[in-house]
Amino acid sequence: MLKKANLQWSAKGLTKSIQKGTITFDNTIQRGYVWDITRKSLLIHSMIEGYPIPAFYAAKNENGYDMLDGKQRSEAISKYIDNKYELTGVPEVTLENEETMEVNGLTFEKLPEELQDRIRDYSLTAYYFDGITDEEINELFFRLNNGKPLSAIELTRVKAKSLEIIKEIGKHQIFTSALTEKALNKYTNEDIVIKSWAILNTENPSFETKQIRPLLQDAEVTQEQAQVITAVYDKILEVYTTLVNTVEKKDAKVAKRLLTRTHLVSIIPTVENLIRNETWDTEQFTGWVRHFFAGTRSATINDRYNEAARNGSGKTESIKKRLEVIKEDFTGFILNDKVKRQQIQNEQENQDQQDDQRQKQILTLVKDRNEEQSEAV
């Protein structure tokens, strides 16, 4: 049974504790900062007008408290008190003399003292747990947020047994190069890592939440598997870098498609197979990517793939269909490429032979002419 206690923080006290580092947000269950200015402003407006704010939850440690739930609210409060943003999109507020006041466009320091005091002295309820285990933290977070609008990946990662190694893989340059900060805060990188692992290490992979969440709860991502995924990302990054560094506009479009979540994960088994068999060729694979992701109305030139990428893309049958299409198309591309290379080689050899014959003929003519001149003398 969880043992909890509660305490009251003032908004001013919360801000000072964050600045001193006695309130932290290091727990792995915490998501990134995702609130926009409008949501932050509405929270501050609620404090000014005296509306209640949901309780905070924290784990007590030797240095203070590690916040389990309340990161967005804490950041909104502390940043506003530190004059880091202006209020936006909120109604007028009522002063003690019953007059109303427009506060949009104002930082904390520009508010009248009366409103500053309301914010600084606002009482925040916090529940804290002493000696809570990681498993209990994950379960608490899951229960707290199960009915709230968290994304599927945010709820899945809470239950993931190998979250730390997933997070480590998620730091790969392929994500920092191609994903926006907003996407990273929404754990798009970790979602791709999870699906990358699943497509390489499960027999009939499914990306549906009802399948992948319980799978990740028990599955252990090994260091060897992590190294394989990282190696695959390295090769895909090489291709992406090649495409974005050309002057061709169509290459930029292809590069963007390449790192779209569905397409990136779908090519992973092919890349892994090439690496394992020591047949990886960056130039050749880049050529195939240009060929395959050159669709006009859809991402690729293959209608079967496009259909499987649109409708129920996370279902087993859709994943299987995409992998089959990629295997067939890549194999055909390689065969055609080999034929073309052989033709080029044959043409070059023929050209070399013709050049040799011409050279011999020239040498023979020169020799004959020299002999004629010698005889004439």
C-alpha positions as CSV (number, residue, x, y, z in Angstrom):
1,M,0.0,0.0,0.0
2,L,1.3,3.4,-0.9
3,K,2.0,5.8,1.9
4,K,1.4,9.4,1.1
5,A,1.4,12.7,2.9
6,N,0.5,16.2,1.7
7,L,1.9,19.7,2.0
8,Q,1.2,23.1,0.7
9,W,3.5,25.1,-1.5
10,S,3.1,28.8,-2.4
11,A,3.8,29.6,-6.0
12,K,6.7,31.7,-4.9
13,G,8.1,28.8,-2.8
14,L,7.6,26.4,-5.7
15,T,9.6,28.7,-8.0
16,K,12.5,29.1,-5.5
17,S,12.7,25.3,-4.9
18,I,12.9,24.7,-8.6
19,Q,15.7,27.3,-8.9
20,K,17.6,25.7,-6.0
21,G,17.2,22.3,-7.4
22,T,15.2,20.9,-4.5
23,I,12.3,20.2,-6.8
24,T,13.3,18.3,-9.9
25,F,11.7,16.6,-12.9
26,D,14.2,13.9,-13.6
27,N,11.8,10.9,-13.3
28,T,11.7,9.0,-16.6
29,I,7.9,9.1,-16.7
30,Q,7.8,12.8,-17.1
31,R,7.1,14.0,-20.6
32,G,8.7,17.0,-22.2
33,Y,7.5,20.6,-22.0
34,V,4.5,20.6,-24.3
35,W,2.2,23.4,-23.1
36,D,1.9,26.4,-25.4
37,I,1.7,30.0,-24.2
38,T,-2.1,29.9,-24.3
39,R,-2.4,27.0,-21.8
40,K,0.2,28.5,-19.6
41,S,-1.6,31.8,-19.6
42,L,-4.9,30.2,-18.7
43,L,-3.3,28.6,-15.7
44,I,-1.9,31.9,-14.5
45,H,-5.4,33.5,-15.1
46,S,-6.9,30.7,-13.0
47,M,-4.5,31.5,-10.1
48,I,-5.3,35.3,-10.3
49,E,-9.1,34.6,-10.3
50,G,-8.9,32.0,-7.5
51,Y,-9.9,28.9,-9.5
52,P,-8.6,25.6,-8.1
53,I,-5.6,23.8,-9.6
54,P,-5.2,20.0,-9.5
55,A,-2.9,18.6,-6.9
56,F,0.8,17.9,-7.6
57,Y,2.4,14.5,-7.0
58,A,6.0,14.0,-6.0
59,A,8.5,11.4,-4.8
60,K,10.5,12.5,-1.7
61,N,14.2,12.0,-1.9
62,E,17.3,13.1,0.1
63,N,17.5,16.4,-1.8
64,G,13.9,17.3,-1.9
65,Y,11.2,16.2,-4.3
66,D,11.1,14.7,-7.7
67,M,7.9,15.7,-9.4
68,L,5.8,12.8,-10.7
69,D,2.8,14.8,-12.0
70,G,2.7,18.6,-12.4
71,K,5.7,19.4,-14.7
72,Q,3.7,21.5,-17.1
73,R,2.0,23.5,-14.3
74,S,5.3,24.0,-12.5
75,E,7.1,25.3,-15.6
76,A,4.2,27.6,-16.4
77,I,4.2,29.1,-12.9
78,S,7.9,29.4,-12.4
79,K,8.6,30.8,-15.9
80,Y,5.9,33.4,-15.5
81,I,7.1,34.6,-12.1
82,D,10.6,34.8,-13.8
83,N,9.1,37.1,-16.5
84,K,9.8,34.6,-19.3
85,Y,6.5,35.1,-21.2
86,E,3.5,37.4,-21.5
87,L,-0.1,36.4,-20.9
88,T,-2.0,35.6,-24.1
89,G,-5.6,34.9,-24.9
90,V,-7.1,35.2,-21.4
91,P,-10.2,37.2,-20.2
92,E,-9.9,40.4,-18.1
93,V,-9.4,39.9,-14.4
94,T,-11.2,41.5,-11.5
95,L,-9.4,43.8,-9.1
96,E,-10.2,44.2,-5.4
97,N,-12.1,47.5,-6.2
98,E,-14.3,45.4,-8.5
99,E,-12.9,47.0,-11.6
100,T,-11.7,44.8,-14.5
101,M,-8.3,44.9,-16.1
102,E,-6.8,43.6,-19.3
103,V,-3.7,41.5,-18.7
104,N,-2.9,40.1,-22.1
105,G,0.6,41.2,-23.2
106,L,1.8,41.6,-19.6
107,T,4.7,39.8,-17.9
108,F,4.7,39.2,-14.2
109,E,6.7,42.3,-13.3
110,K,4.2,44.5,-15.3
111,L,1.2,43.3,-13.3
112,P,0.0,45.5,-10.4
113,E,1.3,44.5,-7.0
114,E,-2.1,43.2,-6.0
115,L,-2.1,40.6,-8.9
116,Q,1.5,39.7,-8.3
117,D,0.7,38.9,-4.7
118,R,-2.2,36.7,-5.7
119,I,0.1,34.6,-7.9
120,R,3.0,34.5,-5.5
121,D,0.8,33.5,-2.5
122,Y,-1.4,31.0,-4.4
123,S,-1.5,27.8,-2.4
124,L,-0.6,24.6,-4.2
125,T,-1.5,21.2,-2.8
126,A,1.2,18.5,-3.3
127,Y,1.0,14.9,-2.3
128,Y,4.4,13.2,-1.8
129,F,5.5,9.6,-1.4
130,D,8.5,8.5,0.7
131,G,10.2,5.3,-0.4
132,I,8.1,4.7,-3.5
133,T,9.6,2.2,-5.9
134,D,10.0,2.7,-9.7
135,E,7.3,0.1,-10.3
136,E,4.9,1.9,-8.0
137,I,5.8,5.3,-9.7
138,N,5.0,3.8,-13.1
139,E,1.7,2.4,-11.9
140,L,0.8,5.7,-10.2
141,F,1.5,7.7,-13.3
142,F,-0.4,5.2,-15.4
143,R,-3.5,5.4,-13.1
144,L,-3.3,9.2,-12.9
145,N,-3.2,9.7,-16.6
146,N,-5.2,6.8,-18.0
147,G,-8.2,8.9,-18.5
148,K,-6.4,12.0,-19.6
149,P,-5.4,13.1,-23.1
150,L,-1.9,11.6,-23.1
151,S,-0.7,10.1,-26.4
152,A,-0.3,6.4,-26.9
153,I,3.5,6.5,-26.8
154,E,3.4,8.5,-23.5
155,L,1.3,5.8,-21.9
156,T,3.3,3.0,-23.5
157,R,6.7,4.2,-22.4
158,V,5.5,4.3,-18.7
159,K,5.0,0.6,-18.9
160,A,8.1,-0.2,-20.9
161,K,10.6,-2.5,-19.1
162,S,13.6,-1.3,-21.1
163,L,12.7,2.4,-21.1
164,E,16.3,3.6,-20.3
165,I,17.8,1.8,-23.3
166,I,15.0,3.0,-25.5
167,K,15.7,6.5,-24.4
168,E,19.4,6.0,-25.1
169,I,18.8,4.8,-28.7
170,G,16.4,7.7,-29.2
171,K,19.3,10.1,-28.8
172,H,20.6,9.0,-32.2
173,Q,21.6,11.8,-34.6
174,I,19.0,10.7,-37.1
175,F,16.3,12.1,-34.7
176,T,18.1,15.3,-33.7
177,S,18.8,16.0,-37.3
178,A,15.4,15.4,-38.7
179,L,12.8,15.9,-35.9
180,T,11.6,19.2,-34.5
181,E,11.8,19.9,-30.8
182,K,8.1,19.6,-30.6
183,A,8.2,16.1,-32.0
184,L,11.0,15.1,-29.6
185,N,9.0,16.4,-26.7
186,K,6.1,14.2,-27.9
187,Y,8.6,11.2,-27.9
188,T,8.3,10.6,-31.6
189,N,11.9,9.3,-31.5
190,E,11.2,6.8,-28.8
191,D,8.0,5.7,-30.6
192,I,10.2,5.0,-33.7
193,V,12.7,3.1,-31.6
194,I,10.0,0.9,-30.1
195,K,8.6,0.1,-33.6
196,S,12.1,-0.5,-34.9
197,W,12.8,-3.0,-32.2
198,A,9.4,-4.7,-32.8
199,I,9.8,-5.0,-36.5
200,L,13.2,-6.7,-36.1
201,N,12.5,-8.9,-33.1
202,T,8.9,-10.1,-33.3
203,E,7.7,-12.7,-35.8
204,N,4.5,-10.9,-36.8
205,P,4.9,-7.4,-35.6
206,S,2.0,-5.1,-34.8
207,F,2.2,-1.5,-33.9
208,E,-1.3,-1.3,-32.5
209,T,-1.3,0.0,-29.0
210,K,-3.3,-3.0,-27.7
211,Q,-0.5,-5.3,-28.9
212,I,2.7,-3.2,-28.4
213,R,2.0,-1.9,-25.0
214,P,1.8,-5.3,-23.2
215,L,4.7,-6.5,-25.3
216,L,7.0,-3.6,-24.2
217,Q,5.9,-4.2,-20.6
218,D,7.6,-7.6,-20.5
219,A,10.2,-7.4,-23.3
220,E,13.8,-6.7,-22.6
221,V,15.8,-4.8,-25.2
222,T,19.3,-6.1,-25.1
223,Q,22.5,-4.2,-25.8
224,E,23.1,-6.4,-28.9
225,Q,19.7,-5.5,-30.2
226,A,20.4,-1.8,-29.5
227,Q,23.6,-2.0,-31.4
228,V,21.9,-3.5,-34.4
229,I,19.2,-0.7,-34.4
230,T,21.9,2.0,-34.0
231,A,23.9,0.5,-36.9
232,V,20.7,0.6,-39.1
233,Y,20.1,4.2,-38.1
234,D,23.7,5.1,-39.0
235,K,23.2,3.8,-42.6
236,I,19.8,5.5,-43.0
237,L,21.4,8.7,-41.8
238,E,24.1,8.4,-44.5
239,V,21.3,8.1,-47.2
240,Y,19.4,11.0,-45.7
241,T,22.5,13.2,-45.5
242,T,23.3,12.4,-49.2
243,L,19.8,13.4,-50.2
244,V,19.6,16.7,-48.3
245,N,23.1,17.8,-49.5
246,T,22.2,17.7,-53.2
247,V,20.9,20.6,-55.2
248,E,17.9,18.6,-56.6
249,K,14.6,19.8,-55.1
250,K,13.1,16.3,-55.6
251,D,15.8,14.9,-53.3
252,A,14.7,17.1,-50.5
253,K,11.2,15.7,-50.9
254,V,12.5,12.1,-50.9
255,A,14.6,12.8,-47.8
256,K,11.5,14.0,-46.0
257,R,9.5,11.0,-47.0
258,L,12.4,8.7,-46.0
259,L,12.3,9.8,-42.3
260,T,8.5,9.8,-42.0
261,R,7.7,7.4,-39.2
262,T,5.9,4.7,-41.3
263,H,8.5,4.7,-44.1
264,L,11.5,4.8,-41.9
265,V,10.4,1.8,-39.8
266,S,9.4,-0.1,-43.0
267,I,12.8,0.0,-44.6
268,I,14.6,-1.1,-41.4
269,P,14.6,-4.9,-42.1
270,T,16.0,-4.4,-45.6
271,V,18.8,-2.2,-44.2
272,E,19.5,-4.6,-41.4
273,N,19.7,-7.5,-43.8
274,L,22.2,-5.7,-46.0
275,I,24.4,-4.9,-43.1
276,R,24.3,-8.4,-41.7
277,N,25.2,-9.9,-45.1
278,E,27.9,-7.2,-45.6
279,T,26.4,-6.1,-48.9
280,W,25.5,-2.5,-47.9
281,D,26.2,0.1,-50.6
282,T,25.2,3.6,-49.7
283,E,25.2,4.9,-53.3
284,Q,23.1,1.9,-54.4
285,F,20.6,2.2,-51.6
286,T,20.3,5.9,-52.1
287,G,19.5,5.2,-55.7
288,W,16.7,2.8,-54.7
289,V,15.3,5.4,-52.2
290,R,15.2,8.0,-55.0
291,H,13.4,5.4,-57.2
292,F,10.9,4.1,-54.7
293,F,9.9,7.3,-52.9
294,A,9.4,9.2,-56.1
295,G,5.6,9.0,-56.0
296,T,3.6,11.9,-57.4
297,R,0.3,11.6,-55.6
298,S,1.5,9.4,-52.8
299,A,4.8,8.8,-51.1
300,T,6.0,5.9,-53.2
301,I,5.6,4.6,-56.8
302,N,3.9,1.4,-55.5
303,D,0.1,1.5,-55.0
304,R,0.1,-1.6,-52.8
305,Y,2.6,0.0,-50.4
306,N,0.8,3.3,-50.4
307,E,-2.5,1.6,-49.5
308,A,-0.9,-0.3,-46.7
309,A,0.7,2.9,-45.4
310,R,-2.6,4.7,-45.2
311,N,-5.2,2.3,-43.9
312,G,-4.5,0.6,-40.6
313,S,-0.8,1.1,-41.1
314,G,0.0,-0.4,-37.7
315,K,-1.8,-3.7,-38.2
316,T,0.2,-6.8,-38.8
317,E,-1.2,-7.4,-42.3
318,S,-0.4,-3.8,-43.4
319,I,3.2,-4.1,-42.0
320,K,3.6,-7.4,-43.8
321,K,2.4,-6.1,-47.1
322,R,4.8,-3.1,-46.9
323,L,7.7,-5.3,-46.1
324,E,6.9,-7.6,-49.0
325,V,6.6,-4.7,-51.5
326,I,9.9,-3.2,-50.3
327,K,11.7,-6.6,-50.7
328,E,10.3,-7.2,-54.1
329,D,11.0,-3.7,-55.4
330,F,14.5,-3.5,-53.9
331,T,15.4,-6.9,-55.3
332,G,14.1,-5.9,-58.8
333,F,16.0,-2.6,-58.5
334,I,19.3,-4.3,-57.6
335,L,18.9,-6.8,-60.5
336,N,18.3,-4.0,-62.9
337,D,21.1,-2.0,-61.4
338,K,23.5,-5.0,-61.9
339,V,22.3,-5.4,-65.5
340,K,22.9,-1.7,-66.1
341,R,26.3,-1.8,-64.5
342,Q,27.2,-4.9,-66.5
343,Q,26.1,-3.1,-69.7
344,I,28.2,-0.1,-68.8
345,Q,31.1,-2.4,-68.0
346,N,30.7,-4.2,-71.3
347,E,30.4,-1.0,-73.2
348,Q,33.6,0.3,-71.5
349,E,35.4,-2.9,-72.3
350,N,34.3,-2.7,-75.9
351,Q,35.4,1.0,-76.0
352,D,38.7,0.0,-74.5
353,Q,39.2,-2.7,-77.1
354,Q,38.3,-0.3,-79.9
355,D,40.7,2.3,-78.4
356,D,43.5,-0.4,-78.3
357,Q,42.9,-1.4,-81.9
358,R,43.0,2.2,-83.0
359,Q,46.2,2.7,-81.1
360,K,47.7,-0.3,-82.7
361,Q,46.7,0.8,-86.1
362,I,48.2,4.3,-85.5
363,L,51.4,2.7,-84.3
364,T,51.5,0.5,-87.3
365,L,51.0,3.4,-89.7
366,V,53.7,5.4,-87.9
367,K,56.1,2.5,-88.1
368,D,55.4,1.9,-91.8
369,R,55.8,5.6,-92.6
370,N,59.1,5.7,-90.7
371,E,60.3,2.6,-92.7
372,E,59.3,4.2,-96.0
373,Q,61.2,7.4,-95.1
374,S,64.3,5.3,-94.1
375,E,64.3,3.4,-97.4
376,A,63.9,6.7,-99.4
377,V,66.9,8.1,-97.7
